[in-house]
Amino acid sequence: MNPFLISKYVAAAALVAFLGACASSSDSPTGTSNEVQETQTQLLGDMPLPVASKIIGADSLIIGRGDNWVGRVVLSGVQSPTDIYAFFQSEYPRAGWTTISAVKSKTSILVFTKGDRTSTVELNEGPLTGPKTLITITSSPKNANVIAPNKK
């Protein structure tokens, strides 16, 4: 076989291995699926999450923990955006959350409230080599004081 072709195959194999490692690397909690679910429940409290979803720590900012956390959490989902949308539509009300708004589109947005908290869920199709769905949940107090910037 031609040495040039061999080097092309080796380079292609190395590239595929590298991309596979990048796609599967994550700073999400590790362990059994029950351990990962328990860790995520401790962090996010009463917010149900789709099965096998995992936190992408590098893209998340969680302040606090449990039922009173604020910030943004980004998760990778193994189901399609349509299936995950249906999950949030059915499971959040079961957990006591009230649906305020729901828009199903290429980027789907759901807004929920519970007590003095608001949670916005954004769903996007994942990249070709990554998770099927990227889930972004933003949580904050419902009546947070928002001060408009002064015009100068």
Number of C-alpha atoms within 10 A of each C-alpha: 5 6 8 9 10 11 11 11 12 12 12 12 12 12 12 12 12 11 14 13 11 12 14 10 11 15 11 17 17 12 10 9 14 10 12 18 21 14 16 21 17 13 19 21 15 15 19 16 20 20 13 14 22 26 20 20 15 11 12 16 15 16 13 12 14 15 14 16 19 21 14 19 22 23 24 21 26 19 18 17 24 16 14 21 22 12 16 20 17 12 15 19 14 11 12 14 20 17 17 12 11 16 12 14 11 11 11 17 18 19 19 21 21 16 10 11 18 20 24 18 20 20 25 19 18 17 11 8 11 18 20 18 22 25 28 21 21 20 23 17 16 13 9 10 7 6 6 6 6 5 4 3
